[in-house]
Amino acid sequence: MRILILAFISVFITFTPVTSQTLSEKDIKRLALEAILENPQIVMDAINILRERDEANKGLLQKQAYLDNKKLLVMDPNAPVLGNPNGDITIIEFFDYNCGYCKKAMPVMQALMENDKNLRVVYREFPILSAGSVFASRAALASRAQGKYLEFHEALMSAQKVDETSVIVIARKIGLDVNKLIIDMEQPAVSEHIQTSRDLADALQFTGTPSFVIGNELVGGYIPVEAMTKIIISEREG
């Protein structure tokens, strides 16, 4: 109850600045409590106002973080690029190989690239769910040295669950040199990509996977292909 009263007081002071300057803190608390007892709906209204304010502030911070990091997000030479490298719209996906919604998003990304030849896609390995996710991301990034990143990525995403054992099995299945893969997993570029993904996600306040940057739009969570297409069209229209 105390938290609810404080929330209401915050809104009360915000929207009645002159009155709040002429009343003591005790008077404000008394008026707030009386108002709550007379009309409990006020509490929910106050909480909704504070929630909307927090969301608006978060949006502003995210947008500024995007602008501050746009060049790295779009043009990082250490990030896999798919689709049309000169496409007019760039989609950046942050994902984890053990994320069910990321697996669900893979056919969406495949369909988008198949149907839109002017789309540029940047993949950001963002392993946050388990040690197996980290191992899978390191292996996927290392597979670039053998020219099999996309094939390996799709195979890992198609697996029900990935861990050290399953990653090696999948690597062998698609024809990767596993001994070379394990050596290449320790290359600085691999660690750098994952750390950069974490830094960017932190700046953008992405706390889960999948998360997307679509043109200038930041979206968290799975997006069906129809909704993704609408965002792309909107971004193209400016």
C-alpha positions as CSV (number, residue, x, y, z in Angstrom):
1,M,0.0,0.0,0.0
2,R,2.9,2.4,0.8
3,I,4.3,1.9,-2.7
4,L,0.9,2.8,-4.2
5,I,0.6,5.9,-2.1
6,L,4.0,7.0,-3.1
7,A,3.2,6.5,-6.7
8,F,0.1,8.6,-6.4
9,I,2.0,11.3,-4.5
10,S,4.5,11.5,-7.3
11,V,1.8,12.0,-9.9
12,F,-0.1,14.4,-7.5
13,I,3.0,16.6,-7.1
14,T,3.7,16.5,-10.8
15,F,0.3,17.8,-11.8
16,T,-0.4,20.2,-8.9
17,P,3.0,22.0,-8.6
18,V,1.5,25.3,-7.1
19,T,-0.6,23.5,-4.5
20,S,2.3,21.2,-3.6
21,Q,4.5,24.1,-2.8
22,T,2.0,25.5,-0.3
23,L,1.4,22.2,1.5
24,S,3.7,20.3,3.9
25,E,4.7,16.8,3.1
26,K,2.4,15.6,5.8
27,D,-0.5,17.4,4.2
28,I,0.2,16.0,0.8
29,K,0.3,12.4,2.2
30,R,-3.0,13.0,4.0
31,L,-4.7,14.4,0.9
32,A,-3.3,11.5,-1.2
33,L,-4.5,8.9,1.3
34,E,-8.0,10.5,1.5
35,A,-8.2,10.6,-2.3
36,I,-7.2,7.0,-2.6
37,L,-9.8,5.9,0.0
38,E,-12.5,7.8,-1.7
39,N,-11.6,6.6,-5.2
40,P,-9.3,3.5,-5.4
41,Q,-9.3,3.8,-9.2
42,I,-6.9,6.8,-8.7
43,V,-4.2,4.4,-7.7
44,M,-4.4,2.5,-11.0
45,D,-4.5,5.8,-12.9
46,A,-1.4,7.0,-11.1
47,I,0.4,3.7,-11.8
48,N,-0.5,3.8,-15.5
49,I,0.7,7.4,-15.8
50,L,4.0,6.5,-14.2
51,R,4.3,3.4,-16.4
52,E,3.7,5.4,-19.5
53,R,6.3,8.0,-18.4
54,D,8.8,5.2,-17.8
55,E,8.1,3.7,-21.3
56,A,8.4,7.1,-22.9
57,N,11.8,7.7,-21.2
58,K,13.0,4.2,-22.1
59,G,12.0,4.9,-25.8
60,L,14.0,8.1,-25.8
61,L,17.0,6.5,-24.2
62,Q,16.8,3.6,-26.7
63,K,16.6,5.9,-29.7
64,Q,19.6,7.9,-28.5
65,A,21.5,4.7,-28.0
66,Y,20.6,3.6,-31.5
67,L,21.8,6.9,-32.9
68,D,25.1,6.8,-30.9
69,N,25.8,3.2,-32.1
70,K,24.2,3.2,-35.6
71,K,27.5,3.0,-37.5
72,L,28.6,0.0,-35.5
73,L,25.2,-1.7,-35.6
74,V,24.9,-1.4,-39.4
75,M,28.5,-1.6,-40.6
76,D,30.4,-3.7,-38.1
77,P,32.9,-5.6,-40.3
78,N,33.0,-8.4,-37.6
79,A,29.3,-9.2,-38.0
80,P,27.9,-11.7,-40.6
81,V,25.9,-9.9,-43.3
82,L,23.3,-11.8,-45.4
83,G,20.8,-10.8,-48.1
84,N,21.8,-7.9,-50.3
85,P,25.0,-6.3,-48.9
86,N,23.9,-3.0,-50.6
87,G,20.3,-3.2,-49.6
88,D,18.3,-0.1,-48.7
89,I,17.0,-1.4,-45.4
90,T,19.1,-3.2,-42.8
91,I,17.7,-5.6,-40.3
92,I,19.9,-6.5,-37.3
93,E,18.9,-9.6,-35.3
94,F,20.2,-10.4,-31.8
95,F,19.6,-14.1,-31.2
96,D,20.5,-17.1,-29.1
97,Y,20.6,-20.7,-30.5
98,N,18.7,-22.1,-27.5
99,C,15.9,-19.5,-27.8
100,G,12.6,-21.0,-29.0
101,Y,11.4,-17.7,-30.4
102,C,14.6,-17.2,-32.3
103,K,14.1,-20.6,-33.9
104,K,10.6,-19.6,-34.8
105,A,12.0,-16.3,-36.3
106,M,14.5,-18.1,-38.6
107,P,11.9,-19.0,-41.3
108,V,10.6,-15.4,-41.1
109,M,14.1,-14.1,-41.9
110,Q,14.6,-16.7,-44.7
111,A,11.2,-15.6,-46.2
112,L,12.1,-12.0,-46.0
113,M,15.4,-12.4,-47.7
114,E,13.9,-14.6,-50.4
115,N,11.1,-12.2,-51.2
116,D,12.9,-8.9,-50.8
117,K,16.1,-8.7,-52.8
118,N,16.9,-5.2,-51.5
119,L,17.1,-6.3,-47.8
120,R,20.3,-6.4,-45.9
121,V,20.5,-8.6,-42.8
122,V,23.1,-8.4,-40.0
123,Y,23.3,-11.3,-37.5
124,R,24.4,-10.5,-34.0
125,E,25.3,-13.6,-31.9
126,F,23.9,-12.8,-28.5
127,P,24.2,-16.0,-26.3
128,I,22.5,-15.4,-23.0
129,L,20.6,-18.5,-22.1
130,S,23.3,-21.1,-21.3
131,A,26.9,-22.2,-21.6
132,G,25.7,-24.3,-24.6
133,S,24.5,-21.1,-26.3
134,V,27.9,-19.5,-25.8
135,F,29.7,-22.6,-27.3
136,A,27.3,-22.6,-30.3
137,S,27.8,-18.9,-31.0
138,R,31.6,-19.3,-30.8
139,A,31.4,-22.2,-33.2
140,A,29.1,-20.4,-35.6
141,L,31.4,-17.4,-35.7
142,A,34.4,-19.6,-36.2
143,S,32.8,-21.4,-39.1
144,R,33.2,-18.2,-41.1
145,A,36.8,-19.2,-41.7
146,Q,35.5,-22.3,-43.6
147,G,32.8,-20.4,-45.5
148,K,29.9,-22.2,-43.9
149,Y,28.4,-19.7,-41.5
150,L,24.9,-19.5,-43.0
151,E,24.6,-23.3,-43.4
152,F,25.9,-23.9,-39.8
153,H,23.6,-21.1,-38.4
154,E,20.5,-22.6,-40.0
155,A,21.5,-26.1,-38.8
156,L,22.0,-24.9,-35.2
157,M,18.7,-23.0,-35.3
158,S,17.0,-26.1,-36.5
159,A,18.2,-28.2,-33.6
160,Q,15.9,-28.7,-30.7
161,K,18.7,-27.8,-28.2
162,V,22.3,-27.0,-28.6
163,D,25.2,-27.8,-26.3
164,E,28.9,-28.7,-26.8
165,T,28.1,-32.3,-27.9
166,S,25.3,-31.4,-30.3
167,V,27.2,-28.5,-31.8
168,I,30.2,-30.8,-32.7
169,V,27.8,-33.4,-34.2
170,I,26.1,-30.8,-36.4
171,A,29.5,-29.3,-37.4
172,R,30.6,-32.7,-38.6
173,K,27.3,-33.4,-40.4
174,I,27.6,-30.3,-42.5
175,G,31.2,-31.0,-43.4
176,L,33.1,-28.7,-41.2
177,D,36.7,-29.5,-40.2
178,V,36.0,-29.8,-36.4
179,N,39.7,-29.6,-35.4
180,K,40.1,-26.3,-37.3
181,L,36.7,-25.1,-35.9
182,I,37.8,-25.6,-32.3
183,I,41.0,-23.7,-32.9
184,D,39.2,-20.9,-34.7
185,M,36.7,-20.6,-31.8
186,E,39.6,-19.0,-29.8
187,Q,40.3,-16.3,-32.3
188,P,40.0,-12.7,-30.9
189,A,37.4,-11.8,-33.5
190,V,35.0,-14.4,-32.1
191,S,35.2,-13.0,-28.5
192,E,35.0,-9.5,-29.8
193,H,31.8,-10.1,-31.7
194,I,30.0,-11.6,-28.7
195,Q,31.2,-8.9,-26.4
196,T,30.2,-6.2,-28.9
197,S,26.7,-7.8,-29.1
198,R,26.4,-7.7,-25.3
199,D,27.5,-4.0,-25.2
200,L,25.1,-3.0,-28.0
201,A,22.2,-5.0,-26.4
202,D,22.9,-3.3,-23.1
203,A,22.9,0.2,-24.6
204,L,19.7,-0.5,-26.5
205,Q,18.1,-2.1,-23.4
206,F,17.6,-5.4,-25.2
207,T,17.2,-7.9,-22.4
208,G,15.9,-10.9,-24.4
209,T,16.1,-12.7,-27.7
210,P,15.2,-12.3,-30.4
211,S,15.5,-8.5,-30.6
212,F,15.6,-6.5,-33.8
213,V,16.7,-3.2,-35.3
214,I,14.7,-2.8,-38.5
215,G,15.8,0.3,-40.3
216,N,15.5,2.9,-37.5
217,E,12.9,0.9,-35.5
218,L,13.8,-1.1,-32.4
219,V,11.6,-4.1,-31.6
220,G,12.0,-6.7,-28.9
221,G,10.5,-10.2,-29.3
222,Y,9.3,-12.5,-32.1
223,I,7.7,-10.7,-35.1
224,P,5.6,-12.6,-37.7
225,V,6.5,-12.1,-41.3
226,E,3.5,-9.9,-42.0
227,A,4.3,-7.5,-39.2
228,M,7.9,-7.5,-40.2
229,T,7.0,-6.7,-43.8
230,K,4.8,-3.8,-42.6
231,I,7.7,-2.3,-40.6
232,I,10.0,-2.6,-43.6
233,I,7.5,-0.9,-45.9
234,S,7.0,1.9,-43.3
235,E,10.8,2.4,-43.0
236,R,11.2,2.6,-46.8
237,E,8.4,5.3,-46.9
238,G,10.4,7.3,-44.3
